[in-house]
Amino acid sequence: MEAVEKLLQKVVLEQPDFRVRGIGIGSAGQIEWASGQIRFSSDLIPGYQGTQLKKIMQERFHLPVHVDNDVNVLALTEKRFGAGKGIDDFICLALGTGVGGAIVVNGRLVHGAWGAAGELGHMSVNFQGPLCICGGRGCLEQYASGTSIARRMKEKLVTEGLPVEDVDTRQVFTRWHAGEPLASRIMEETIAALGTAIASLIHTFNPGLIVIGGGVAEAGELLFDRLRQEVRNRTMASMLDAVRIEPAYKGNWSGMIGAALQIWEYADEGVQQ
């Protein structure tokens, strides 16, 4: 709320005649799309679950407000300006602290019964894999999130009796690019899990595009080259013809752009919230 207040104050000072059309918010957690309430949030944001975010913002600012999951709004950026422009069917994966997803079918975001569609990080890629916080086993998030990459690297260093220090995800990428064997094993495992999930999504949705965003995408072209090969190895040839795998349009900025785009997206569709 403070960030919105400061932004509006700045706009009024610099452009007094500027008209604010509404407020768009992209948030972590599972969002009840119609009401704009946080239906579920992990302990990473204590006390957030149950927050009537849309109602709070509307009462404070007296403007139209749209609230959606942060990966769903990233998908709106891709649809309007990025690799998804002109493509009716595509999927976004955001690989960061966790793994989030968004599904676009016939040019529209799939929200599901109340808004939680696209929890792609909790697709199982190993039914005998490690227990996930969601209660499942072998979820994609356990292998492809930045958090899991750093955690698994530390575990391997401990097993090998090597110094752990403060290994983070970026250091794993640096070691991988340099050809370090342990980092290469971690990243090959990550790519195998991610490739498995993407192949399943291609077989399920027949998309024209898979967009990869989030901090893990910063691993660069080496990641995308290896991932495209992995997906080719795991996908029916007939379903590979039209699908591309591309990085997010503006990296971590895509979510912020997409949050604002909700105001135009749903006005164009005649959606009232």
C-alpha positions in Angstrom: 0.0 0.0 0.0 2.8 2.4 0.9 4.5 1.8 -2.5 1.2 2.6 -4.4 0.8 5.8 -2.3 4.3 7.0 -3.0 3.9 6.2 -6.8 0.6 8.1 -7.0 2.1 11.1 -5.1 5.0 11.1 -7.5 2.7 11.0 -10.6 0.5 13.8 -9.2 3.5 16.0 -8.6 5.1 15.4 -12.0 2.0 15.2 -14.2 -1.0 16.9 -12.4 -3.4 16.1 -15.3 -2.4 12.4 -15.4 -5.5 10.1 -15.0 -5.0 6.8 -13.1 -7.1 4.1 -14.7 -6.8 1.5 -11.9 -4.4 -0.6 -9.8 -3.0 -4.0 -10.8 -1.3 -6.3 -8.4 0.7 -9.5 -8.9 1.2 -11.4 -5.7 2.8 -14.5 -4.4 0.4 -17.1 -3.1 -2.9 -18.6 -4.4 -5.4 -15.9 -5.2 -9.1 -16.1 -5.2 -9.3 -14.3 -8.5 -12.9 -13.0 -8.3 -12.5 -11.6 -4.8 -8.8 -10.7 -4.8 -8.3 -12.5 -1.5 -5.1 -14.5 -0.6 -6.5 -18.0 -0.2 -3.2 -19.6 0.6 0.3 -18.4 1.3 3.3 -20.2 2.7 5.1 -19.2 5.9 7.5 -17.1 3.9 4.9 -14.4 4.3 3.5 -14.8 7.8 -0.1 -13.7 8.3 -0.7 -13.1 4.6 -3.2 -15.9 4.1 -6.8 -14.6 4.2 -5.8 -11.0 3.4 -8.6 -9.3 1.5 -6.1 -7.5 -0.7 -8.4 -6.2 -3.4 -11.0 -4.9 -0.9 -8.3 -3.2 1.2 -6.8 -1.4 -1.9 -10.2 -0.4 -3.3 -11.3 1.1 0.0 -8.0 3.0 0.3 -7.7 4.3 -3.2 -11.2 4.2 -4.7 -10.0 2.8 -8.0 -10.7 -0.4 -9.9 -8.3 -3.1 -8.6 -7.2 -6.4 -10.1 -5.2 -9.0 -8.1 -3.7 -12.2 -9.5 -0.9 -14.6 -9.0 2.6 -13.2 -9.9 3.2 -15.7 -12.6 -0.2 -15.1 -14.2 0.6 -11.5 -14.6 4.0 -12.3 -16.1 2.0 -14.3 -18.7 0.1 -11.1 -19.6 3.4 -9.3 -20.4 4.4 -12.2 -22.6 1.0 -12.1 -24.3 1.1 -8.4 -25.0 4.8 -7.7 -25.6 6.9 -10.8 -25.4 7.4 -14.1 -27.1 3.7 -14.9 -26.6 2.5 -12.0 -28.8 0.2 -13.5 -31.4 0.2 -17.0 -29.8 -3.1 -18.2 -28.4 -1.7 -21.2 -26.5 1.4 -21.0 -24.3 2.7 -21.8 -20.8 4.9 -19.7 -18.5 7.2 -21.2 -15.8 8.9 -18.9 -13.2 11.8 -20.6 -11.6 12.8 -18.6 -8.5 12.5 -19.2 -4.7 9.8 -21.8 -5.8 8.4 -22.7 -9.2 5.2 -21.0 -10.4 3.3 -21.4 -13.6 0.6 -19.9 -15.8 -1.4 -21.4 -18.6 -2.9 -19.5 -21.5 -5.5 -21.3 -23.7 -7.2 -19.6 -26.6 -5.6 -16.3 -25.6 -6.9 -16.3 -22.1 -5.4 -17.2 -18.8 -6.7 -20.4 -17.2 -7.8 -19.6 -13.6 -9.5 -22.8 -12.7 -12.4 -23.1 -10.3 -11.4 -20.1 -8.2 -8.0 -19.0 -9.4 -5.3 -21.5 -8.5 -4.8 -23.1 -11.9 -1.1 -23.3 -12.9 0.5 -24.7 -9.8 3.0 -26.3 -12.2 5.8 -26.4 -9.6 3.9 -29.2 -7.9 3.8 -31.5 -10.9 5.6 -34.7 -9.8 8.6 -35.5 -11.9 9.6 -38.4 -9.6 6.9 -40.3 -7.8 9.4 -41.7 -5.3 11.2 -38.3 -4.9 11.7 -36.2 -1.8 8.7 -35.0 0.2 7.5 -31.5 -0.8 5.9 -28.9 1.4 2.7 -29.4 -0.6 2.5 -33.0 0.7 3.4 -34.6 -2.6 6.7 -36.3 -3.6 9.2 -35.4 -6.3 7.6 -32.1 -7.3 9.3 -30.1 -10.0 10.0 -27.4 -7.3 12.2 -29.8 -5.5 14.6 -29.8 -8.5 14.2 -26.7 -10.6 13.8 -23.8 -8.1 16.7 -21.6 -7.3 16.3 -22.6 -3.7 16.5 -26.3 -4.5 19.6 -25.9 -6.8 21.5 -24.2 -4.0 20.3 -26.7 -1.4 21.3 -29.7 -3.4 24.7 -28.3 -4.2 25.4 -27.8 -0.5 24.3 -31.4 0.2 26.7 -32.7 -2.4 29.6 -30.6 -1.1 29.0 -31.9 2.4 28.8 -35.5 1.1 32.1 -35.0 -0.7 33.7 -33.4 2.4 34.3 -30.1 0.5 33.8 -26.6 2.0 30.2 -25.4 1.7 30.8 -21.7 2.5 27.8 -19.6 1.4 27.0 -21.3 -1.9 24.0 -19.7 -3.6 22.3 -20.4 -6.9 24.4 -17.9 -8.9 27.6 -19.5 -7.7 26.3 -22.9 -8.9 25.7 -21.4 -12.3 29.2 -19.9 -12.4 30.7 -23.3 -11.4 28.6 -25.0 -14.0 29.7 -22.7 -16.8 33.3 -23.3 -15.7 32.7 -27.1 -16.1 33.0 -28.0 -12.4 31.7 -31.7 -12.1 29.6 -31.3 -9.0 27.8 -28.2 -10.3 27.3 -29.9 -13.6 25.7 -32.9 -11.9 23.3 -30.6 -10.1 22.3 -28.7 -13.3 21.9 -31.9 -15.3 19.5 -33.2 -12.7 17.7 -29.8 -12.8 17.4 -29.9 -16.6 16.2 -33.5 -16.6 13.4 -32.7 -14.1 12.5 -29.5 -16.0 12.6 -31.2 -19.3 10.3 -34.0 -18.0 7.8 -31.5 -16.7 7.8 -29.5 -20.0 7.4 -32.6 -22.1 4.3 -33.5 -20.0 2.9 -30.0 -20.4 3.4 -30.2 -24.2 1.7 -33.5 -24.3 -1.2 -32.2 -22.2 -1.8 -28.7 -23.7 -0.1 -28.7 -27.2 1.2 -25.1 -26.7 3.0 -23.1 -29.2 5.4 -21.7 -26.7 7.0 -22.3 -23.3 8.3 -19.2 -21.5 10.9 -19.6 -18.7 11.3 -16.7 -16.3 12.6 -16.1 -12.8 16.1 -16.1 -11.4 17.1 -19.5 -12.7 16.6 -18.3 -16.3 19.6 -16.1 -15.6 21.7 -19.2 -16.1 21.7 -18.1 -19.7 21.8 -19.7 -23.1 23.6 -22.8 -21.9 20.5 -23.6 -19.8 18.2 -23.0 -22.7 20.3 -25.0 -25.2 20.4 -28.0 -22.8 16.8 -27.7 -21.9 15.6 -27.7 -25.5 17.6 -30.8 -26.2 16.2 -32.5 -23.1 12.7 -31.7 -24.2 13.3 -33.0 -27.7 14.5 -36.3 -26.2 11.3 -36.7 -24.1 8.5 -35.4 -26.4 6.6 -36.9 -29.3 8.2 -35.6 -32.5 4.8 -34.7 -33.9 4.2 -32.3 -31.0 7.5 -30.6 -31.1 7.0 -29.0 -34.5 5.3 -25.8 -33.4 6.6 -25.3 -29.8 9.4 -22.9 -28.8 11.2 -22.5 -25.5 12.1 -18.9 -24.8 13.2 -16.7 -21.9 10.8 -14.1 -20.4 10.5 -10.9 -22.3 11.9 -8.5 -19.6 13.2 -10.9 -17.0 12.1 -10.1 -13.5 10.4 -6.9 -14.7 7.8 -8.9 -16.6 5.7 -9.5 -13.5 5.5 -5.8 -12.6 4.6 -4.9 -16.2 1.9 -7.6 -16.3 0.4 -6.5 -13.0 -0.4 -3.1 -14.5 -1.6 -4.7 -17.8 -4.5 -6.4 -15.9 -6.3 -3.1 -16.1 -6.3 -3.1 -19.9 -6.6 -6.9 -20.3 -9.8 -7.3 -18.4 -11.3 -4.1 -19.6 -10.8 -5.3 -23.2 -12.5 -8.6 -22.2 -15.3 -6.9 -20.5 -14.4 -8.4 -17.1 -15.6 -6.6 -14.1 -14.1 -7.3 -10.7 
